[in-house]
Amino acid sequence: MIPGDLLRRMFAAAIEAAQPEHCIPPHLPAQPAGRLIVIGAGKASAAMAQAVERHWPGPLSGLVVTRYGYAVPCERIEIVEAAHPVPDAAGLDAAQRMLALVGGLSADDTVLCLISGGGSALLPLPLPGITLEDKQAVGRALLKSGATIGEMNCVRRHLSAIKGGRLAAACHPAKVVTLLISDVPGDKPRDIASGPTVGDASTCADALAIIRRYGIELPGNLRRVLESGAGESVKPDDPRLAGVDTRLIATPQMALEAAAAVARAAGITPHILGNAIEGEARDVGKVMAGLARQVAEHGQPFTPPCVLLSGGETTVTVRGGGRGGRNVEFLLSLGVALEGLAGVHAIAGDTDGVDGLEEIAGALLAPDSLARAWARDLRPLDSLDDNDGHGFFGALGDSLITGPTLTNVNDFRAVLVLQRSDEAA
């Protein structure tokens, strides 16, 4: 068994488990008396739309917006590409057109909404008095702040004309069926793409508290929207949302279980530690290194050979000028803490194929990674301090590059402990 190959197969299995072609067909709605309109947003939305077209027996039309490079061919549903994670004018135009598309529907019509991670940036329609440039500035500040995805999306919901249940309200009185591929810890529908078809109990005051917590400079017009309550989202008890049917069709837990099955088949015992782990990526790396060391040195709480699996979404508070990526930051921190511990290998990657702003999913770590770095005059701690995980692993040739995966069930981490360290010695 080659450890790196096994880890790559586990990552591939996690991605395959969340492919729309498998997940969409069991959840298609009944044929409506009227029209079926398909809308959606996210990194997986185009692939989701393609699966709908392949399996829907009747007429349909629609519009979905996905990230640049993530489009797939569709015949009846228009696919628009836009920017992520910082929104652009293409996303703004698509959001405006989507709202217009669902206006004026009847109770006989059904709107099938396909939502996956990334939809927040891809539907950047601001409230009156807010510009796209305002949204871009706040988005950049949130990404650098260390805020959790739930906190970021709370702010986004209260500055948006389409998120926080507003899209579903615009569909009324049509029936709305929302199919969700979750990329958020806890699988909360309101946090997946900031919940465009889901009622939201959070408030403008909550959004302001998050802005204060992270010291984000908010332009006066945005502050007025939040302080006045003009940005209040659609609440769960709003009668316009009474007919909304919301279904989670793929989750991080499903991906972890698929990876666990690959490990068992290879004779490695899997342990799923959690599908919703959050926190600073470098801190999570230290904690995972401590656990792996306890397994390797004492056979506690698990006996090698085993693999420690986890998902969720860590954060990075950007202080350096490197190429970033929360998965590679986790992995670099893990490697520094393990100090080349024999028999411990790891992989970390974003299941959408993009870690941070790079077209790189993540990386692999081996016991000799630090030694190979030093031989190239790379200083692991300096790379970590500079938030330069991609630069570090790229120089070693250990980057994990998948291209667009057409799905998104958050981060995937696997730490493989092959043997007790005393056995390795």
C-alpha positions in Angstrom: 0.0 0.0 0.0 1.3 3.4 -1.0 0.0 5.9 1.7 -0.4 8.8 -0.7 -2.4 6.8 -3.2 -4.7 5.6 -0.5 -5.3 9.1 0.7 -6.0 10.3 -2.8 -8.5 7.5 -3.3 -10.3 8.5 -0.1 -10.5 12.1 -1.2 -11.8 11.0 -4.6 -14.5 8.8 -2.9 -15.6 11.7 -0.8 -16.1 13.9 -3.9 -17.8 11.1 -5.9 -20.4 10.5 -3.1 -21.6 14.1 -3.5 -21.9 14.2 -7.3 -25.2 15.7 -8.4 -25.8 12.8 -10.9 -26.2 10.5 -7.9 -27.9 12.8 -5.5 -30.5 14.7 -7.7 -32.8 12.0 -9.1 -34.3 10.6 -5.9 -35.4 14.2 -4.9 -37.1 15.5 -8.0 -40.6 16.9 -7.3 -43.8 15.7 -8.8 -44.8 16.9 -12.2 -46.7 20.3 -11.6 -50.0 21.2 -13.2 -48.2 24.4 -14.5 -44.6 25.1 -15.3 -41.3 23.9 -13.8 -38.8 26.7 -13.4 -35.3 25.7 -12.4 -33.0 28.2 -10.7 -29.9 27.9 -8.6 -26.5 29.1 -7.5 -23.3 27.5 -6.4 -20.2 25.7 -7.5 -22.3 22.5 -8.1 -25.3 24.2 -9.5 -24.5 23.7 -13.2 -23.9 20.0 -12.6 -27.1 19.8 -10.6 -29.0 21.5 -13.5 -27.5 19.0 -15.9 -28.7 16.1 -13.7 -32.2 17.6 -13.6 -32.3 17.8 -17.4 -31.2 14.2 -17.7 -33.9 12.8 -15.3 -36.9 15.2 -15.7 -39.5 13.7 -17.9 -41.4 16.9 -18.9 -40.8 20.5 -20.1 -38.7 22.9 -18.0 -36.7 26.1 -18.3 -34.5 28.1 -16.0 -31.3 29.8 -15.0 -28.5 28.9 -12.7 -25.2 30.7 -11.9 -21.9 28.9 -11.1 -18.3 29.8 -10.7 -16.1 30.5 -13.7 -14.9 27.2 -15.1 -17.7 25.2 -13.4 -20.2 25.3 -16.2 -21.4 22.1 -17.9 -23.6 21.7 -21.0 -27.3 22.1 -20.6 -30.0 22.4 -23.3 -33.0 24.0 -21.5 -31.5 25.6 -18.4 -29.3 28.6 -19.0 -25.9 28.4 -17.3 -24.2 31.7 -16.3 -20.7 31.9 -14.9 -19.6 34.5 -12.3 -16.9 35.3 -9.8 -16.2 33.6 -6.5 -15.3 34.3 -3.7 -15.4 38.0 -4.5 -18.5 38.8 -6.5 -18.6 40.5 -9.9 -21.1 42.2 -12.3 -21.9 38.9 -14.0 -23.3 37.5 -10.7 -25.2 40.7 -10.1 -26.9 40.5 -13.5 -27.7 36.8 -13.0 -29.3 37.5 -9.6 -31.4 40.3 -11.1 -32.6 38.1 -14.0 -33.3 35.2 -11.6 -35.7 37.4 -9.5 -37.4 38.5 -12.6 -37.8 34.9 -13.8 -39.7 33.8 -10.8 -42.0 36.9 -10.6 -45.6 36.4 -11.6 -45.8 32.7 -11.1 -49.1 30.9 -10.1 -49.9 28.3 -7.5 -49.8 25.6 -10.3 -46.1 26.3 -10.9 -43.1 24.8 -9.2 -39.7 26.4 -8.7 -36.9 23.9 -8.3 -34.0 25.7 -6.6 -30.6 24.1 -6.8 -28.3 25.5 -4.1 -24.7 24.6 -3.2 -21.7 26.2 -1.6 -20.4 29.4 -3.2 -23.9 30.7 -3.9 -23.4 33.7 -1.6 -20.8 35.2 -3.8 -22.6 34.2 -7.0 -25.9 35.9 -6.1 -24.5 39.4 -5.0 -27.7 41.4 -5.5 -27.5 44.2 -2.9 -30.4 46.0 -1.2 -31.3 49.5 -2.4 -28.6 52.0 -1.3 -25.8 49.4 -1.5 -23.5 49.0 -4.5 -21.7 45.9 -5.8 -18.5 47.6 -4.8 -19.8 47.9 -1.3 -20.5 44.1 -1.3 -17.1 43.4 -2.7 -15.3 45.4 0.0 -17.3 43.8 2.8 -16.7 40.3 1.3 -13.0 40.8 1.2 -12.9 42.1 4.8 -14.9 39.1 6.0 -12.7 36.7 4.2 -9.6 38.1 5.9 -11.1 38.6 9.3 -11.2 35.0 10.6 -15.0 35.0 10.8 -16.8 31.7 10.5 -18.8 30.9 7.5 -22.0 31.2 9.6 -21.0 34.7 10.7 -20.0 35.8 7.2 -23.3 34.6 5.8 -25.3 36.3 8.6 -23.8 39.6 7.4 -24.4 38.7 3.7 -28.1 37.9 4.4 -28.8 41.3 5.8 -27.2 43.2 3.0 -28.9 41.2 0.2 -32.0 41.6 -1.9 -32.1 37.9 -2.7 -30.7 35.9 0.2 -32.2 35.3 3.6 -35.5 33.8 2.2 -36.1 36.7 -0.2 -35.8 34.5 -3.4 -38.5 32.1 -2.1 -40.7 35.0 -1.1 -40.4 36.3 -4.7 -41.6 32.9 -6.0 -44.9 33.0 -4.0 -47.5 31.6 -4.6 -45.6 28.9 -6.6 -44.4 25.8 -4.8 -40.7 25.9 -4.1 -38.5 22.8 -3.8 -35.0 23.5 -2.7 -32.3 20.8 -3.1 -29.2 21.6 -1.1 -25.6 20.3 -1.3 -24.2 21.4 2.1 -20.8 22.9 2.5 -21.3 24.4 5.9 -20.6 23.0 9.4 -23.9 21.7 10.9 -25.7 21.6 7.5 -27.9 24.6 8.4 -29.9 25.5 5.3 -29.9 29.2 6.1 -26.0 29.2 5.9 -25.8 27.3 2.6 -25.4 30.1 0.0 -26.8 32.4 2.7 -30.2 30.7 2.4 -32.0 32.4 -0.5 -35.1 30.2 -0.1 -34.9 29.6 3.7 -36.4 31.7 6.5 -33.9 33.4 8.7 -34.3 34.0 12.4 -31.1 36.1 12.7 -31.4 39.9 12.7 -29.7 43.1 11.6 -28.5 43.5 15.2 -26.7 40.1 14.9 -25.0 41.2 11.7 -23.8 44.4 13.4 -22.5 42.5 16.3 -20.4 40.4 13.9 -19.0 43.5 12.2 -18.0 44.9 15.6 -16.5 41.6 16.8 -14.0 41.5 13.9 -13.3 45.2 13.8 -14.6 45.5 10.2 -14.8 49.0 8.8 -18.4 49.4 7.4 -19.2 52.2 5.0 -21.9 54.6 6.3 -24.6 53.5 3.9 -24.2 49.9 4.9 -24.3 50.7 8.5 -27.5 52.7 8.0 -29.1 49.7 6.3 -28.3 47.5 9.3 -29.0 50.0 12.1 -32.4 51.0 10.6 -33.5 47.4 10.1 -33.9 47.9 6.4 -31.8 44.8 5.8 -34.1 42.5 7.9 -34.4 39.1 6.3 -37.5 37.0 5.7 -38.4 35.2 8.9 -39.3 31.5 9.1 -43.0 32.1 9.9 -43.5 34.3 6.9 -46.6 33.0 5.1 -44.9 33.3 1.7 -42.5 30.5 2.8 -45.3 28.1 3.9 -45.0 25.9 0.8 -41.2 25.7 0.6 -39.9 22.1 0.7 -36.2 22.1 1.6 -34.1 18.9 1.2 -30.4 18.2 2.0 -29.3 15.8 -0.7 -25.5 15.7 -0.1 -23.6 16.5 3.1 -20.0 16.4 4.5 -21.0 13.3 6.6 -21.9 11.4 3.5 -18.5 12.2 2.0 -16.6 11.1 5.1 -18.5 7.8 5.2 -17.6 7.1 1.6 -13.9 7.8 2.4 -14.2 5.5 5.4 -15.4 2.7 3.2 -12.3 3.0 1.1 -10.1 2.8 4.2 -11.8 -0.3 5.5 -11.4 -2.0 2.1 -7.6 -1.3 2.4 -7.5 -2.8 5.9 -7.3 0.6 7.7 -9.7 1.3 10.5 -11.4 4.7 10.0 -12.5 7.0 12.8 -14.7 9.9 11.8 -13.9 12.7 14.4 -16.5 15.2 13.2 -18.0 16.6 10.1 -18.3 20.2 11.4 -14.9 21.1 12.9 -14.3 24.9 12.9 -11.6 27.2 14.2 -8.3 28.6 13.0 -6.8 26.2 10.6 -3.4 26.3 12.2 -5.0 25.6 15.6 -7.0 22.6 14.3 -3.7 21.3 12.8 -2.0 21.4 16.2 -4.8 19.6 17.8 -4.9 16.9 15.1 -1.2 16.5 15.4 -1.5 15.9 19.1 -4.1 13.2 18.6 -2.1 11.5 15.8 1.0 11.5 18.1 -1.0 9.9 20.9 -2.2 7.2 18.5 1.3 6.6 17.2 3.2 6.7 20.5 0.6 5.1 22.8 -2.1 3.4 20.8 -4.7 5.7 22.3 -7.5 6.4 21.8 -7.1 4.3 18.6 -4.8 1.5 17.6 -2.8 1.8 14.3 -3.2 1.3 11.5 -6.0 3.8 11.4 -7.1 7.0 9.7 -8.6 10.0 11.4 -11.2 11.6 9.2 -12.8 15.0 9.7 -14.7 17.7 7.8 -16.0 21.2 8.4 -14.7 24.6 7.5 -11.7 26.1 9.3 -10.8 29.8 9.0 -7.5 31.7 8.4 -6.9 35.1 9.9 -4.6 36.5 7.1 -1.5 38.2 8.5 1.1 37.3 5.9 1.4 37.9 2.2 1.5 34.2 1.0 -0.9 32.3 -1.2 -3.2 31.2 1.6 -5.7 28.3 1.6 -7.2 27.0 4.8 -6.6 23.4 4.0 -2.9 23.8 3.2 -2.6 26.1 6.3 -4.0 23.2 8.4 -1.7 20.7 6.8 1.4 22.9 7.2 0.6 23.4 10.9 0.0 19.7 11.3 3.4 18.9 9.7 5.3 21.5 11.9 3.7 20.0 15.0 4.4 16.3 14.0 8.1 17.1 13.3 8.4 14.3 10.8 6.8 11.6 13.0 7.3 8.2 11.3 4.3 6.5 9.8 2.0 9.5 9.8 0.7 10.8 6.4 -2.1 13.2 5.7 -4.2 14.9 3.1 -6.4 18.0 3.3 -8.4 19.5 0.5 -11.6 21.4 -0.4 -14.0 19.1 -2.1 -14.8 21.8 -4.7 -11.3 21.7 -5.9 -10.4 25.3 -4.8 -8.6 26.0 -1.5 -8.7 29.8 -0.9 -8.1 31.7 -4.1 -6.0 29.1 -5.8 -7.1 26.5 -8.4 -5.6 23.9 -6.1 -7.7 21.7 -3.8 -5.1 21.2 -1.1 -2.0 19.1 -0.5 -0.5 15.9 0.9 1.9 15.6 3.8 4.4 12.8 4.4 6.9 12.1 7.3 9.7 13.4 5.1 7.9 16.6 4.0 9.8 18.9 6.4 13.1 17.3 5.6 12.6 17.8 1.9 11.6 21.4 2.6 14.7 22.2 4.5 16.8 20.6 1.7 15.3 23.2 -0.6 16.0 26.1 1.9 12.3 26.3 2.7 11.5 27.2 6.3 8.2 25.6 7.3 7.5 28.1 10.2 8.2 31.0 8.0 5.8 29.7 5.4 3.1 29.2 8.1 3.7 32.8 9.5 3.3 34.1 5.9 0.1 32.1 5.3 1.9 30.5 2.3 0.8 26.9 2.5 0.3 26.7 -1.3 3.8 28.1 -1.9 5.2 25.5 0.5 3.5 22.4 -0.8 3.8 23.6 -4.4 7.6 23.8 -4.0 7.6 20.2 -2.8 5.4 19.0 -5.7 2.8 17.8 -3.2 -0.1 20.0 -4.2 -3.5 18.3 -4.7 -4.9 19.5 -8.0 -8.3 18.1 -9.2 -9.8 20.8 -11.4 -13.4 21.7 -10.9 -15.1 18.8 -9.1 -18.7 20.0 -9.8 -19.7 19.5 -6.2 -18.9 21.1 -2.8 -19.3 19.4 0.6 -16.7 21.4 2.4 -13.2 20.5 3.6 -11.9 17.0 3.8 -9.1 15.9 6.1 -7.5 12.5 6.6 -4.6 11.7 8.9 -3.3 8.2 8.3 -1.3 6.6 11.2 0.2 3.4 9.9 2.1 2.1 12.9 3.2 2.7 16.5 6.3 4.9 16.6 8.2 2.3 18.7 7.5 -0.2 15.9 8.9 2.2 13.3 12.1 2.6 15.3 
